[in-house]
Amino acid sequence: MTKPITLKDIARETGVHVSTVSRALDNDSRHFLTPEVVERVRKAADEMGYRRNRMASSLRTKKTMTIGLLIPDITNTLFPPIVRGLERVLEEAGYASIIVNTDDLADRESRLINVLLERGVDGIVDAAASQDEARLKIVEKQGLPIVTVNRQVGNSSIPSVVNDDTEGVRLALHHLYEAGHRKIAHIAGPQKLSTSIARLEAFNSETKKLGLDLPTSAMAMSAHFDEDEGQRCTGELLDQDWKCTAILCANDRLALGAIAEIRRRGLSCPEDISVTGFNDIPFLDLIPPGLTTIRVQQEAIGRLAAELLLKMIKDKTATVPRTTILPVQLIERGSVAPPRIR
């Protein structure tokens, strides 16, 4: 059996001290050495087939070099770009991520958080947080760094990186208004989530500013951010006497469900009813008629969350912003047209 390559072997090969080899192979301490020495040591380590013993390193440093990442729905195409942004930063810093899927279920989330803690992760990025997250607050009190992405946790001090939900709804609503729509319905997201709450509040506020006198029946509340709920809520809106000419949806999957229900009833989008989404998930431009939506910075939100988390891991007293809000952009496609009398 071949003996594992050690730091001493690399030191002997490169003619430097063992401590120099250790520093050169450590992302946090290689800056103490010249780039030439770092390059020479790392090249020798690669050629010799050196593999770092993470278990031994964890016992010495009290770090596992792993990050826990909670995703609410792994089938939602919003999240892969966020994960990519996270992993690009984490990998460069020498960290690996453990991804778990909560299905937006509180019990499952609690169990998976415990699994991550048992694995000894150095920090958690939570994309599945709800408004009432006692579980995360307990973890925070234990001193484990946490950052939420795409969502916030009530009045907690847990840092978050989110999109400008208010501005996104304002852009979509004004786009519909400028197209001539005055009977605009809204399919809201689950009200246990900060994104849903913020987007519903923005819809109510902006419709008042525009002078739109909408009935309470102009709003349908979804239980989940998915196509089935988009269809169900659209059915509720279309079954009532008040007839909308446009539907502003709290996310793209709800909007795709809305378009499916409109077609199922023999109507068309946008000729009969215009529809807008939120997030700009992949492939929307390939699905007729092309969904008008709000583009969020999916990869950037992951990257910034990872940078915040690493800063907190390196210095537990570091000051980080409680909320980082990223700008959004209106993407105009074919699902919005001027209203016509039906």
C-alpha positions as CSV (number, residue, x, y, z in Angstrom):
1,M,0.0,0.0,0.0
2,T,1.4,3.4,-1.0
3,K,2.2,5.7,1.9
4,P,0.3,9.0,2.0
5,I,2.3,12.1,1.0
6,T,3.1,14.3,4.1
7,L,4.2,17.9,4.6
8,K,7.6,16.6,5.4
9,D,7.8,14.9,2.0
10,I,6.9,18.2,0.2
11,A,9.4,20.1,2.4
12,R,12.1,17.7,1.4
13,E,11.2,17.9,-2.3
14,T,11.1,21.7,-2.3
15,G,13.9,22.4,0.1
16,V,11.9,24.6,2.5
17,H,10.8,24.1,6.1
18,V,7.7,22.1,7.0
19,S,6.1,25.2,8.5
20,T,6.6,27.0,5.2
21,V,4.9,24.2,3.4
22,S,2.0,24.3,5.8
23,R,1.6,28.1,5.3
24,A,1.8,27.8,1.5
25,L,-1.0,25.2,1.4
26,D,-3.2,27.3,3.8
27,N,-5.4,30.0,2.1
28,D,-5.4,32.0,5.2
29,S,-1.7,32.2,5.8
30,R,-0.1,31.9,2.3
31,H,0.1,35.7,2.1
32,F,3.0,35.6,4.6
33,L,5.1,34.0,1.8
34,T,6.3,35.2,-1.5
35,P,4.2,34.2,-4.5
36,E,7.2,32.2,-5.9
37,V,7.4,30.1,-2.8
38,V,3.7,29.4,-2.7
39,E,3.7,28.5,-6.4
40,R,6.7,26.1,-5.9
41,V,5.2,24.4,-2.9
42,R,1.7,24.0,-4.4
43,K,3.0,22.7,-7.7
44,A,5.1,20.1,-5.9
45,A,2.1,19.1,-3.7
46,D,0.0,18.6,-6.8
47,E,2.6,16.6,-8.6
48,M,3.3,14.4,-5.6
49,G,-0.5,13.8,-5.1
50,Y,-0.7,15.4,-1.7
51,R,-4.2,15.3,-0.1
52,R,-4.9,17.3,3.1
53,N,-6.1,15.3,6.1
54,R,-9.3,17.2,6.9
55,M,-10.0,15.2,10.0
56,A,-6.6,15.8,11.5
57,S,-6.8,19.5,10.5
58,S,-10.3,19.8,12.1
59,L,-9.0,18.5,15.4
60,R,-6.2,21.0,15.4
61,T,-8.1,24.1,14.2
62,K,-11.6,23.3,15.5
63,K,-12.9,23.9,12.0
64,T,-14.4,21.5,9.5
65,M,-14.1,23.9,6.6
66,T,-17.7,23.1,5.7
67,I,-20.8,25.3,5.3
68,G,-24.4,24.2,5.6
69,L,-26.8,25.5,3.0
70,L,-30.5,25.2,3.4
71,I,-32.7,25.3,0.3
72,P,-36.5,25.4,0.5
73,D,-37.2,23.7,-2.8
74,I,-34.4,22.0,-4.8
75,T,-36.6,21.8,-7.9
76,N,-37.0,25.5,-8.1
77,T,-34.6,26.8,-10.7
78,L,-34.2,30.1,-8.8
79,F,-31.7,28.4,-6.4
80,P,-29.0,26.8,-8.6
81,P,-27.5,30.2,-9.6
82,I,-27.6,31.3,-5.9
83,V,-25.7,28.0,-5.0
84,R,-23.2,28.7,-7.8
85,G,-22.5,32.2,-6.4
86,L,-22.0,30.8,-2.9
87,E,-19.7,27.9,-4.0
88,R,-17.5,30.1,-6.1
89,V,-16.6,32.2,-3.0
90,L,-16.5,29.2,-0.6
91,E,-14.3,27.0,-2.8
92,E,-11.7,29.7,-3.3
93,A,-11.5,30.0,0.5
94,G,-11.1,26.3,0.9
95,Y,-14.6,25.5,2.1
96,A,-17.1,22.9,0.9
97,S,-20.9,23.2,1.2
98,I,-23.4,20.7,2.5
99,I,-26.7,21.3,0.7
100,V,-30.0,20.2,2.3
101,N,-33.5,20.6,1.0
102,T,-36.2,21.5,3.5
103,D,-39.3,21.4,1.2
104,D,-40.4,24.6,3.2
105,L,-41.5,22.3,6.1
106,A,-40.7,23.5,9.6
107,D,-40.2,20.1,11.1
108,R,-37.9,19.0,8.3
109,E,-35.9,22.3,8.5
110,S,-35.4,21.8,12.3
111,R,-34.2,18.2,11.8
112,L,-31.8,19.3,9.0
113,I,-30.4,22.1,11.0
114,N,-29.6,19.6,13.7
115,V,-27.9,17.4,11.1
116,L,-25.7,20.3,10.0
117,L,-24.8,21.1,13.6
118,E,-23.9,17.5,14.3
119,R,-21.7,17.6,11.2
120,G,-19.9,20.5,12.8
121,V,-20.4,23.0,10.0
122,D,-18.5,26.3,10.5
123,G,-21.5,28.4,9.4
124,I,-25.0,28.3,7.8
125,V,-26.5,30.0,4.8
126,D,-30.3,29.7,5.0
127,A,-32.4,30.3,1.9
128,A,-35.4,28.6,3.5
129,A,-36.0,30.9,6.5
130,S,-39.5,31.8,7.5
131,Q,-40.6,34.9,9.5
132,D,-40.7,33.1,12.8
133,E,-37.4,31.3,13.0
134,A,-36.8,30.4,16.7
135,R,-34.5,27.6,15.5
136,L,-32.1,30.0,13.8
137,K,-32.1,32.3,16.8
138,I,-31.1,29.5,19.0
139,V,-28.2,28.6,16.6
140,E,-27.2,32.2,16.5
141,K,-27.0,32.4,20.3
142,Q,-24.7,29.4,20.2
143,G,-22.2,31.6,18.3
144,L,-22.5,29.9,14.9
145,P,-22.4,32.4,12.1
146,I,-25.6,32.5,10.0
147,V,-26.7,34.5,6.9
148,T,-30.1,34.3,5.3
149,V,-30.5,34.8,1.5
150,N,-33.6,35.9,-0.4
151,R,-35.5,36.0,2.8
152,Q,-35.3,37.7,6.2
153,V,-36.1,36.5,9.7
154,G,-38.6,38.9,11.4
155,N,-36.9,41.3,13.8
156,S,-33.9,39.1,14.2
157,S,-30.3,40.5,14.1
158,I,-29.4,37.7,11.7
159,P,-27.7,39.3,8.6
160,S,-29.6,38.8,5.3
161,V,-28.9,39.4,1.6
162,V,-32.2,40.1,-0.2
163,N,-33.6,41.6,-3.4
164,D,-35.5,44.9,-3.5
165,D,-39.0,43.4,-3.4
166,T,-40.7,46.7,-3.0
167,E,-39.1,48.2,-6.1
168,G,-39.7,45.1,-8.1
169,V,-43.5,45.2,-7.5
170,R,-43.5,48.9,-8.2
171,L,-41.8,48.3,-11.6
172,A,-44.2,45.5,-12.6
173,L,-47.3,47.4,-11.4
174,H,-46.4,50.6,-13.3
175,H,-45.6,48.5,-16.4
176,L,-49.1,47.1,-16.3
177,Y,-50.6,50.5,-15.5
178,E,-48.8,52.2,-18.4
179,A,-50.1,49.4,-20.7
180,G,-53.6,50.6,-19.8
181,H,-54.6,48.1,-17.1
182,R,-56.7,49.3,-14.2
183,K,-58.2,46.0,-13.0
184,I,-55.0,44.3,-11.7
185,A,-55.2,41.3,-9.5
186,H,-52.4,39.9,-7.3
187,I,-51.4,36.3,-6.4
188,A,-49.5,36.7,-3.2
189,G,-46.9,34.2,-1.9
190,P,-47.2,32.4,1.5
191,Q,-47.5,35.0,4.2
192,K,-45.0,33.2,6.5
193,L,-42.2,34.4,4.2
194,S,-40.7,37.8,4.2
195,T,-40.6,38.0,0.4
196,S,-44.3,37.4,0.2
197,I,-45.2,39.9,2.9
198,A,-43.0,42.6,1.3
199,R,-44.4,42.1,-2.2
200,L,-48.0,42.1,-0.9
201,E,-47.4,45.3,1.1
202,A,-45.8,46.9,-2.0
203,F,-48.8,45.9,-4.1
204,N,-51.3,47.4,-1.7
205,S,-49.2,50.6,-1.3
206,E,-48.5,51.2,-5.0
207,T,-52.1,50.5,-6.1
208,K,-53.3,53.2,-3.7
209,K,-50.7,55.6,-5.0
210,L,-52.0,55.0,-8.6
211,G,-55.5,55.6,-7.4
212,L,-56.7,52.0,-8.2
213,D,-59.8,51.1,-6.4
214,L,-59.5,47.4,-6.1
215,P,-61.8,45.0,-4.2
216,T,-60.4,42.6,-1.6
217,S,-61.2,39.8,-4.0
218,A,-58.4,41.2,-6.3
219,M,-56.0,39.3,-4.1
220,A,-55.5,35.6,-3.9
221,M,-53.2,34.0,-1.3
222,S,-51.1,31.0,-2.3
223,A,-50.0,28.3,0.1
224,H,-46.8,27.6,-1.9
225,F,-44.6,29.2,-4.5
226,D,-45.4,26.7,-7.2
227,E,-47.4,26.2,-10.5
228,D,-50.3,24.3,-8.9
229,E,-51.0,27.2,-6.5
230,G,-50.7,29.6,-9.4
231,Q,-53.4,27.7,-11.2
232,R,-55.7,27.4,-8.1
233,C,-55.4,31.1,-7.3
234,T,-56.0,32.1,-10.9
235,G,-59.2,30.0,-10.9
236,E,-60.4,31.8,-7.8
237,L,-59.8,35.2,-9.5
238,L,-61.5,34.2,-12.7
239,D,-64.5,32.7,-11.0
240,Q,-65.7,35.9,-9.4
241,D,-67.8,38.7,-10.8
242,W,-65.0,41.3,-10.8
243,K,-63.0,40.6,-13.9
244,C,-59.3,41.4,-13.9
245,T,-57.4,42.3,-17.0
246,A,-54.0,41.5,-15.5
247,I,-52.4,39.4,-12.8
248,L,-49.3,40.4,-11.0
249,C,-47.8,37.3,-9.4
250,A,-45.4,37.1,-6.5
251,N,-43.0,34.8,-8.3
252,D,-42.5,33.2,-11.7
253,R,-43.8,29.7,-10.8
254,L,-47.1,31.2,-9.7
255,A,-47.2,33.2,-13.0
256,L,-46.6,30.0,-15.1
257,G,-49.4,28.4,-13.2
258,A,-51.6,31.4,-13.9
259,I,-50.9,31.3,-17.6
260,A,-51.7,27.5,-17.6
261,E,-55.1,28.2,-16.0
262,I,-55.9,31.0,-18.3
263,R,-55.3,28.7,-21.3
264,R,-57.2,25.9,-19.7
265,R,-60.3,28.2,-19.7
266,G,-60.0,28.9,-23.3
267,L,-58.5,32.4,-22.8
268,S,-55.1,33.6,-23.9
269,C,-52.2,35.5,-22.4
270,P,-51.7,38.4,-23.0
271,E,-54.7,39.0,-25.4
272,D,-57.3,38.3,-22.6
273,I,-55.2,38.6,-19.5
274,S,-51.7,39.9,-19.0
275,V,-49.4,38.2,-16.4
276,T,-46.2,39.2,-14.7
277,G,-43.8,37.2,-12.5
278,F,-40.9,37.9,-10.2
279,N,-37.3,36.5,-10.1
280,D,-36.6,35.7,-13.8
281,I,-35.8,32.1,-13.3
282,P,-34.1,30.3,-16.3
283,F,-35.8,29.5,-19.6
284,L,-38.7,32.0,-19.2
285,D,-37.9,33.4,-22.6
286,L,-38.4,30.0,-24.2
287,I,-41.9,29.5,-22.8
288,P,-44.6,31.2,-24.9
289,P,-45.5,34.0,-24.8
290,G,-42.4,34.8,-22.8
291,L,-43.0,36.0,-19.2
292,T,-42.6,39.6,-18.3
293,T,-40.9,39.5,-14.9
294,I,-38.5,41.1,-12.4
295,R,-34.9,40.0,-12.6
296,V,-33.1,39.5,-9.4
297,Q,-29.3,39.1,-9.0
298,Q,-29.3,35.4,-8.3
299,E,-25.6,34.6,-8.5
300,A,-24.6,37.9,-6.8
301,I,-26.9,37.2,-3.8
302,G,-25.1,33.9,-3.2
303,R,-21.7,35.5,-3.6
304,L,-22.4,38.3,-1.2
305,A,-23.9,35.9,1.4
306,A,-20.8,33.7,1.2
307,E,-18.5,36.8,1.7
308,L,-20.5,37.9,4.7
309,L,-20.4,34.5,6.3
310,L,-16.7,34.0,5.8
311,K,-16.1,37.4,7.4
312,M,-18.1,36.4,10.4
313,I,-16.3,33.1,10.6
314,K,-12.9,34.7,10.5
315,D,-13.8,37.4,13.1
316,K,-16.8,36.7,15.3
317,T,-16.7,40.4,16.4
318,A,-16.8,41.7,12.8
319,T,-19.5,44.3,12.1
320,V,-21.6,43.2,9.1
321,P,-24.8,44.9,7.7
322,R,-28.0,43.5,9.0
323,T,-29.6,43.8,5.6
324,T,-28.0,44.0,2.1
325,I,-30.6,44.9,-0.6
326,L,-29.7,44.2,-4.2
327,P,-31.4,46.2,-7.1
328,V,-33.8,44.5,-9.4
329,Q,-34.7,45.0,-13.1
330,L,-37.9,44.8,-15.2
331,I,-37.6,42.3,-18.0
332,E,-40.3,42.9,-20.7
333,R,-41.4,39.9,-22.7
334,G,-44.7,38.9,-24.4
335,S,-47.0,38.3,-21.5
336,V,-48.2,41.9,-21.2
337,A,-50.4,43.7,-23.7
338,P,-53.0,46.5,-23.5
339,P,-56.3,45.2,-22.1
340,R,-59.3,44.6,-24.3
341,I,-63.0,44.4,-23.3
342,R,-64.1,40.8,-22.7
